[in-house]
Amino acid sequence: METTHIEQDIFEIITHAGNARGLAYDALKAAEDFQFDRADSLIKDSEEELGKAHETQTRLIQSEINGSQYEKSLLLIHAQDHLMTAASEQKLVEHMIRIVKKLKEEG
């Protein structure tokens, strides 16, 4: 696999993971303002962005499994870290939104 192709994939992971994280926090802000339909829509958008990042990650993993060799870099590690953090924070935000909805219903 060419270095430029790998770098493009790495930046795709970073971009989509960053988009997912931002959308998740936008959803949390919407929930804080009791705009639950907007919050749900933003979480859905966040999930789609995470899906795109995961697709690129999977393509890189499959390429390596199939014999492609490329040098691991700090940039690749950064992309993985970015993706994992975004996924973790998105799940936490989803939980927080459920809590806000429950509190709103109760009082």
QUIWO-V957335 format. One line per field, one symbol per residue. burial: + if it has 9 or more other C-alpha atoms within 8 Angstrom, else -. Layout:
BEGIN
burial=???
END
This chain:
BEGIN
burial=-----+--+++++++++++++++++++++++---++-++++++-++++++-+++-++--+--++-----------+++++-++--++-++--++-++--++------
END
